[in-house]
Amino acid sequence: MRDRGGEVLEGKYRLIRRIGAGGMGSVYLAEHVGIGKRVAVKVLHGEHASNDEAVRRFHQEARAAAAAGHRGIVDVHDIGVTGDGEPYLVMELLDGESLGTLLVREKPIPVRSAVDIALGALSALAAAHRRGVVHRDIKPDNIFLERTISDLPSVKLLDFGVSKMTQPGSLTTTRSGVALGTPHYMAPEQARGEVDLDARVDVYAMGVILYEALTAALPFDAPNCNAVMVRVMTDAPRPPRELRPDLPERLEEVILRAMAKDPANRFRRAEEMIEALLELTEADGADSRARLLYLGPPAAADEPEAPAPAPAHPSTPQTWTTDVPGVTTARSRGLVIAGGGAALLLLAGILWLARTDPPSSVVVAKWVPAAAPAAPPSPPTEPEAVPVTISLEGVPPGARVTLDDAVVPELPIRLPARDVMLRLKVEAEGYEPFSQMILPHGDRTIVVTMTRAATPSGPPARPAARRRTAPASAARPPVRPGPAPSSRPTTQLPPIVQPGPGPARRPAGQLPPIVQPGLPPIVSPGPPPIVSPRPR
């Protein structure tokens, strides 16, 4: 494995040293030659550079991250090719560790911490799903807990290398019959190698992650990958409360719904699972904190960091490890975030390079977006708010629509874009209320599904009356006026048969026409009607 430390790529990025390596490539701490910004550069190994599938996935990671455009997704700044033809990505640097590293050190974790992390990851997934990107490899190693100046973790999603872009004309690495992902976190349809995967595979994986984080056990485990996938497709998970009785019953319901075998029984998208988890936090009296975690710390609150020389490191890792000398930890509400002291530099996205390698810790210098405001405004006002239109489909006539308990005067809803969650509620007479949390940062259409409330009286009374007065025989179309059906004997039924273009009508009681032997009678398809002479 060649070490490129000291090289300058395309005259722009100086590779300072290798900070991680995996089966697919290596990651380097690098610096932009012109502006001195520290970045991380991921280089695909030479033996994979000639593999079209590997290169496609490599480029897919950059394209999917750019398409999602969310601060909860690791940013890719640039893409290029080395002088000897090996593709590379330029990515942001992150300060913190992966959820996988945290779970190696501390498992199970407190309910509050697990829900907070899930909300952050689901927030980023929701942004990806809205833009037609399905991650397909959600697992603890691909959920990064970025250290911030506060005690709240900022969650970042990593590794979109096997993601699927569902928009027309987009690139996809899906192949029929090939299961892409990590077996323990695969949805059943994903384990079967199905091609038409949607956002519900990511929802399933988030259910597994919550299960593991809260119970310290995987729902399906086995000695090898094939056996794991068989269990994923066939077995029912053990209820989480059997492993951890103190879990809220409602939280168990959310986890098991997310992990339903049938995709139709899961949350349809990340927003629905977010709403279910937020209902738990609201019941716990922590709604404002949950909303903050769902949105992540505001970008404007990040203070620009002055350029500084590279920190000293006691050792440079060549393989994955969670034993990092010099790394200190701090606890906040049971959630451990790596930080302080001399830390091991490692790129957040490197986990993509070593799917078969053990999990790693990630502690790197934090990158601050150049477009971040120099000084955040103290009041929560937005001087140039972009107008947002939210359309509602399926609203019953006369319904009352509210947004955070404020009555909406007309539809569609028009309001300034805001980075805060609002509760949409629709109420109509005779229907159960509809409620959903929304984030008004872009135009969208919401399908309102309302079920009728159970009432003792209503329209069904009239059809019931018709069923009582009409006998069973009345369902048959009448042939001719005659006696009442109850008094007509079976032998008096009209002999006219109409399954198709049948024979011409003949008077009742007339014998069938004489047909020469050997020739088929001219009758309609099927057995001819049996008409016997009436004995008198």
C-alpha positions in Angstrom: 0.0 0.0 0.0 1.7 3.2 -1.2 2.0 6.1 1.2 1.4 9.4 -0.7 2.4 11.6 2.2 4.1 14.8 0.9 2.6 14.7 -2.5 0.7 17.6 -4.0 -2.4 16.6 -6.0 -3.1 18.7 -9.2 -1.2 21.6 -7.7 -4.0 22.2 -5.0 -3.9 19.7 -2.1 -0.7 18.9 -0.2 -1.0 15.5 1.5 0.5 15.9 5.0 0.2 12.3 6.3 -2.0 9.3 6.0 -4.5 9.1 8.8 -6.4 6.0 7.9 -6.5 3.1 5.5 -8.9 0.4 4.4 -9.6 -2.2 1.8 -10.6 0.3 -0.8 -8.2 3.2 -0.2 -6.5 5.6 2.1 -7.3 8.9 3.8 -4.9 11.7 4.3 -4.8 14.9 6.3 -4.2 17.5 3.6 -4.0 21.3 3.2 -5.1 23.5 0.3 -2.0 25.0 -1.1 -3.6 28.4 -1.9 -5.6 29.2 1.2 -4.2 26.8 3.8 -7.5 25.2 4.7 -7.1 21.7 6.3 -9.2 19.0 4.6 -9.2 15.3 4.3 -8.4 13.6 1.0 -9.7 10.0 0.3 -7.7 8.2 -2.4 -8.9 5.0 -4.1 -6.3 2.3 -4.2 -4.7 1.7 -7.6 -6.0 -1.9 -7.9 -9.6 -0.6 -7.7 -9.0 2.4 -10.0 -9.6 0.1 -13.0 -12.8 -1.3 -11.6 -15.7 0.6 -13.1 -18.0 -0.4 -10.3 -15.6 0.7 -7.6 -15.1 4.1 -9.3 -18.8 4.5 -9.8 -19.4 4.1 -6.1 -16.6 6.4 -5.3 -18.1 9.2 -7.4 -21.5 8.3 -6.1 -20.5 9.3 -2.6 -19.6 12.8 -3.8 -22.7 13.2 -5.9 -25.1 11.9 -3.3 -23.7 14.1 -0.6 -23.9 17.1 -2.8 -27.5 16.3 -3.8 -28.7 16.0 -0.2 -27.2 19.4 0.7 -27.8 19.1 4.5 -25.5 20.1 7.3 -26.1 16.7 8.8 -24.3 15.0 5.9 -20.5 15.1 5.6 -19.6 17.6 2.9 -17.5 16.8 -0.2 -15.7 19.8 -1.6 -13.9 18.5 -4.6 -13.1 15.5 -6.7 -10.1 14.7 -9.0 -7.6 12.2 -10.2 -4.0 11.8 -9.1 -1.1 12.0 -11.5 -1.1 8.2 -11.8 -4.8 7.8 -12.4 -6.3 7.1 -8.9 -9.5 9.0 -8.1 -9.7 11.1 -5.0 -12.3 13.0 -3.0 -11.7 16.1 -0.9 -13.9 16.1 2.2 -14.5 18.2 5.3 -12.7 17.3 8.6 -14.8 16.4 11.6 -14.1 16.5 15.3 -15.6 13.6 17.3 -16.2 9.9 16.9 -18.6 7.5 15.3 -21.6 6.0 17.0 -20.0 2.6 16.4 -17.0 3.7 18.5 -19.2 4.9 21.2 -21.2 1.7 21.3 -18.0 -0.3 21.6 -17.1 1.7 24.7 -20.5 2.2 26.2 -23.5 0.0 25.5 -26.4 0.3 26.2 -26.7 4.0 26.3 -29.3 6.1 28.0 -32.7 6.5 26.4 -32.4 10.3 26.1 -29.0 10.0 24.3 -30.2 7.3 21.9 -33.3 9.3 20.9 -31.3 12.4 20.4 -28.8 10.7 18.1 -31.6 9.0 16.2 -33.4 12.4 15.7 -30.2 13.9 14.3 -29.5 11.0 11.9 -33.1 11.0 10.8 -33.0 14.7 10.1 -30.1 14.2 7.6 -31.9 11.2 6.1 -35.1 13.2 5.6 -33.1 15.8 3.6 -31.6 13.0 1.5 -34.9 11.3 0.9 -36.5 14.6 -0.2 -33.9 14.8 -2.9 -34.3 11.2 -4.1 -31.3 9.8 -2.3 -31.6 6.5 -0.4 -28.5 5.8 1.7 -28.8 2.0 2.0 -25.9 1.5 4.4 -27.0 3.2 7.6 -25.1 1.7 10.6 -23.4 3.0 13.7 -20.1 3.4 11.9 -21.7 5.7 9.4 -23.3 8.0 12.1 -20.7 10.5 13.3 -21.1 12.4 16.5 -19.3 15.7 15.9 -18.0 17.6 19.0 -19.4 21.1 19.3 -18.8 24.0 21.7 -22.0 23.0 23.6 -22.7 19.7 25.3 -25.0 18.6 22.5 -23.7 16.3 19.8 -24.1 17.3 16.2 -24.9 14.2 14.1 -23.4 13.7 10.6 -24.1 10.9 8.2 -21.2 9.4 6.4 -20.6 7.1 3.4 -23.0 7.5 0.6 -20.9 5.1 -1.5 -23.7 2.6 -2.0 -26.5 5.1 -2.0 -29.2 5.0 -4.6 -30.4 8.1 -6.4 -34.0 7.7 -7.4 -34.4 10.8 -9.5 -34.7 10.3 -13.3 -31.4 10.3 -15.0 -29.4 9.7 -11.9 -26.5 7.4 -11.3 -27.2 4.2 -9.4 -25.0 1.3 -8.4 -27.9 -1.1 -7.9 -27.8 -4.5 -9.6 -30.5 -7.1 -9.4 -29.8 -10.0 -7.0 -26.9 -8.2 -5.4 -27.3 -7.2 -1.7 -25.4 -4.0 -1.0 -25.1 -2.9 2.6 -24.2 -4.3 6.0 -26.1 -7.5 6.9 -27.0 -6.8 10.5 -28.7 -3.5 9.4 -30.2 -4.6 6.1 -33.9 -4.6 5.6 -35.4 -8.0 4.5 -36.0 -6.7 0.9 -32.4 -5.5 0.8 -31.1 -8.8 2.0 -33.0 -10.5 -0.8 -31.2 -8.4 -3.4 -34.2 -6.5 -4.6 -33.6 -3.5 -6.8 -36.6 -1.2 -6.1 -35.5 0.0 -2.7 -36.8 3.2 -1.2 -36.5 5.3 2.0 -38.0 2.5 4.1 -34.7 0.5 4.1 -33.1 3.5 5.9 -36.0 3.6 8.3 -35.4 -0.1 9.0 -31.7 0.4 9.7 -32.5 3.2 12.1 -34.8 0.9 14.0 -32.0 -1.7 14.3 -29.6 1.0 15.5 -32.0 2.1 18.2 -32.5 -1.5 19.2 -28.8 -2.1 19.5 -28.0 1.1 21.3 -30.7 0.6 23.9 -30.4 -3.1 24.5 -26.7 -3.8 23.9 -27.7 -6.6 21.5 -28.3 -6.9 17.8 -31.8 -8.1 16.9 -30.4 -10.7 14.5 -26.9 -12.2 14.9 -25.3 -15.4 13.5 -21.8 -16.8 12.8 -21.6 -15.5 9.2 -23.2 -13.0 6.9 -25.4 -15.4 5.0 -26.9 -16.8 8.2 -27.5 -13.2 9.4 -29.4 -12.3 6.3 -31.5 -15.5 6.5 -32.5 -14.5 10.1 -33.2 -10.9 8.9 -35.6 -12.3 6.3 -37.3 -14.9 8.4 -37.1 -14.4 12.2 -39.0 -12.0 14.4 -36.9 -9.8 16.7 -37.1 -10.3 20.4 -39.0 -7.4 21.9 -36.6 -4.8 23.3 -38.3 -4.5 26.6 -37.6 -8.2 27.3 -33.9 -7.2 27.2 -34.3 -3.8 28.9 -37.6 -3.6 31.0 -37.1 0.1 31.8 -37.6 1.2 28.1 -40.8 3.1 27.5 -43.5 1.0 25.9 -44.1 3.6 23.2 -40.4 3.6 22.3 -40.5 -0.2 21.8 -43.5 0.3 19.5 -41.6 2.8 17.4 -38.5 0.5 17.1 -40.6 -2.6 16.2 -42.6 -0.6 13.6 -39.4 0.7 12.0 -38.2 -2.9 11.8 -41.4 -4.4 10.3 -40.7 -7.2 7.8 -43.2 -5.8 5.4 -42.1 -2.3 4.2 -45.8 -1.3 4.1 -46.0 -1.6 7.8 -43.0 0.7 8.5 -42.8 4.4 8.7 -42.9 5.5 5.1 -40.1 8.0 5.4 -37.8 9.5 7.9 -40.1 12.4 8.8 -42.8 10.0 10.1 -40.3 8.3 12.4 -39.1 11.7 13.6 -42.7 12.7 14.5 -43.1 9.5 16.5 -39.9 10.1 18.4 -40.8 13.8 19.0 -44.1 12.7 20.5 -42.0 10.7 23.1 -39.9 13.7 23.9 -42.9 16.0 24.2 -44.5 13.6 26.7 -41.2 13.8 28.6 -41.3 17.6 28.7 -38.2 18.1 26.5 -39.7 19.2 23.2 -37.5 22.3 22.7 -34.3 20.3 23.2 -35.5 17.6 20.9 -36.2 20.1 18.2 -32.7 21.6 18.6 -31.2 18.2 18.3 -33.3 17.4 15.3 -32.1 20.5 13.5 -28.6 20.4 14.9 -26.7 23.4 16.3 -27.3 26.5 14.1 -24.6 27.0 11.6 -24.4 30.7 12.5 -23.4 29.8 16.1 -20.2 28.2 15.0 -17.3 30.6 15.6 -14.6 30.7 12.8 -11.4 29.0 13.9 -8.1 30.7 13.4 -5.6 28.9 11.3 -3.3 26.8 13.5 -0.4 24.4 13.0 -1.1 20.7 13.0 -1.5 19.3 16.5 1.1 17.0 17.8 0.1 13.3 17.7 1.7 10.5 19.7 1.3 8.0 16.9 0.0 7.8 13.3 -2.4 4.9 12.8 -2.0 2.5 9.9 -5.0 0.4 10.6 -8.4 0.8 12.3 -8.3 1.0 16.1 -10.4 2.3 18.9 -7.5 2.4 21.3 -6.3 6.0 20.8 -3.6 7.2 23.1 -4.0 10.7 24.4 -7.7 11.0 23.7 -9.8 12.1 26.7 -13.6 11.8 27.0 -16.3 13.9 28.5 -19.8 12.7 29.6 -23.0 14.6 29.2 -26.3 13.0 30.1 -24.6 9.6 29.6 -23.4 10.4 26.1 -19.7 10.1 25.7 -18.1 12.4 23.1 -14.4 12.0 22.3 -12.5 15.3 22.8 -9.7 17.2 24.5 -6.0 16.3 24.7 -3.9 15.2 21.8 -6.4 13.4 19.4 -6.0 11.0 16.6 -6.9 12.6 13.2 -9.2 10.6 11.1 -11.7 11.4 8.4 -15.3 10.8 9.1 -16.0 9.3 5.6 -13.1 6.8 5.8 -15.5 4.2 7.1 -16.6 3.7 3.5 -13.2 2.5 2.5 -13.1 -0.5 4.9 -16.5 -2.1 5.2 -14.9 -5.4 6.2 -12.5 -3.7 8.7 -13.3 -3.2 12.4 -14.9 0.1 13.4 -12.8 3.2 14.0 -12.7 6.3 16.1 -12.7 9.6 14.3 -11.2 12.8 15.8 -10.2 15.4 13.3 -10.0 19.2 13.0 -13.3 20.9 12.5 -14.0 22.6 9.2 -16.0 25.8 9.2 -18.0 26.7 6.1 -16.6 29.8 4.4 -20.2 31.0 3.8 -21.1 31.1 7.5 -22.1 34.5 8.7 -19.3 36.5 10.4 -21.6 37.5 13.3 -24.9 35.8 14.0 -27.8 38.1 14.7 -28.9 38.1 18.4 -32.7 38.2 17.7 -34.2 35.2 15.9 -35.1 37.3 12.8 -34.4 36.4 9.3 -33.9 39.5 7.1 -34.4 37.8 3.8 -36.6 34.8 4.4 -37.4 32.8 1.3 -41.2 32.2 1.0 -42.3 28.6 1.3 -45.5 27.1 0.0 -46.9 24.0 1.7 -49.8 22.3 -0.2 -52.2 19.9 1.4 -53.9 17.1 -0.4 -57.0 15.2 0.9 -58.3 17.9 3.3 -62.0 17.4 3.9 -64.4 20.3 3.2 -64.8 22.7 6.1 -61.6 21.4 7.9 -59.8 23.6 10.4 -56.0 23.8 9.7 -53.6 25.1 12.3 -49.8 25.5 12.4 -48.5 25.5 15.9 -52.0 26.2 17.1 -52.4 29.3 14.9 -55.3 29.0 12.5 -54.3 28.9 8.8 -56.7 31.3 6.9 -56.3 29.8 3.5 -54.6 27.0 1.5 -52.0 26.4 0.4 -50.0 27.5 3.4 -47.5 30.3 2.6 -44.9 31.3 5.2 -41.3 32.4 5.4 -38.7 29.6 5.4 -37.7 28.7 8.9 -35.2 26.3 10.6 -37.7 25.3 13.3 -40.2 22.5 13.4 -43.9 23.3 13.4 -46.8 21.1 14.2 -49.4 20.9 11.4 -52.9 19.9 12.6 -56.0 19.3 10.5 -59.4 18.8 12.2 -62.8 18.1 10.6 -66.2 17.1 11.9 -66.6 13.3 11.6 -62.9 12.6 11.3 -60.1 11.8 13.6 -57.6 14.7 13.8 -54.5 14.6 11.6 -51.2 15.8 13.0 -47.6 16.0 11.6 -44.4 17.8 12.4 -43.0 19.8 9.5 -39.8 21.7 8.7 -40.7 24.7 6.5 -37.5 25.1 4.6 -38.7 24.4 1.1 -41.9 23.9 -1.0 -43.6 20.6 -0.4 -46.9 18.7 -0.6 -48.3 16.9 2.3 -51.0 14.1 1.8 -53.5 14.4 4.7 -54.9 11.0 5.6 -57.9 11.2 7.9 -60.1 8.4 9.1 -63.7 8.8 9.9 -64.6 8.8 13.5 -66.9 6.0 14.7 -70.5 7.2 15.1 -73.7 5.3 15.9 -75.7 7.0 13.1 -74.8 7.8 9.6 -75.2 7.1 5.9 -74.9 3.2 6.2 -78.5 3.0 7.4 -80.0 3.3 3.9 -78.0 0.5 2.3 -78.9 -1.7 5.3 -82.6 -1.1 4.6 -82.2 -2.2 1.0 -80.5 -5.4 2.0 -83.4 -6.3 4.4 -86.2 -5.8 1.8 -84.6 -7.4 -1.2 -84.6 -11.3 -1.2 -81.6 -13.2 -2.6 -83.3 -14.0 -5.8 -83.9 -10.3 -6.5 -80.3 -9.9 -7.3 -80.9 -11.7 -10.6 -82.0 -9.4 -13.5 -85.7 -9.9 -14.2 -86.6 -11.5 -17.5 -90.3 -10.7 -17.8 -93.1 -9.7 -15.7 -94.6 -12.6 -13.9 -95.6 -14.0 -10.6 -93.7 -13.1 -7.4 -90.4 -14.9 -7.1 -91.5 -16.6 -3.9 -94.5 -18.3 -5.7 -92.9 -19.3 -9.0 -91.8 -23.0 -9.1 -88.5 -24.0 -10.4 -90.0 -25.6 -13.6 -91.6 -22.3 -14.5 -88.3 -20.5 -14.9 -88.0 -19.0 -18.4 -85.8 -21.3 -20.6 -84.1 -18.4 -22.2 -80.3 -18.7 -21.6 -78.1 -15.7 -22.2 -74.4 -16.5 -21.4 -73.5 -15.1 -24.8 -74.9 -15.0 -28.3 -77.3 -17.9 -27.7 -80.1 -19.5 -29.8 -83.1 -17.6 -30.9 -86.0 -17.3 -28.5 -88.7 -20.0 -28.6 -92.0 -20.1 -26.8 -92.1 -21.7 -23.4 -92.6 -25.4 -23.6 -91.5 -25.8 -27.2 -89.1 -28.7 -27.7 -85.6 -28.0 -28.9 -85.1 -28.1 -32.7 -84.4 -31.5 -34.3 -80.7 -31.7 -35.2 -79.2 -34.3 -37.5 -77.1 -36.9 -35.8 -73.4 -36.2 -35.7 -73.8 -32.5 -36.2 -73.4 -30.2 -33.2 -76.5 -28.3 -32.2 -76.3 -24.6 -32.7 -76.4 -23.4 -29.2 -74.4 -21.0 -27.0 -71.0 -22.2 -25.5 -71.4 -24.5 -22.5 -73.8 -27.3 -21.8 -77.2 -26.8 -23.5 -80.1 -26.0 -21.3 -82.2 -29.0 -20.3 -85.9 -28.4 -21.0 -88.2 -31.3 -20.4 -91.8 -31.5 -21.6 -94.2 -30.7 -18.9 -96.4 -33.7 -18.1 -100.0 -32.7 -17.7 
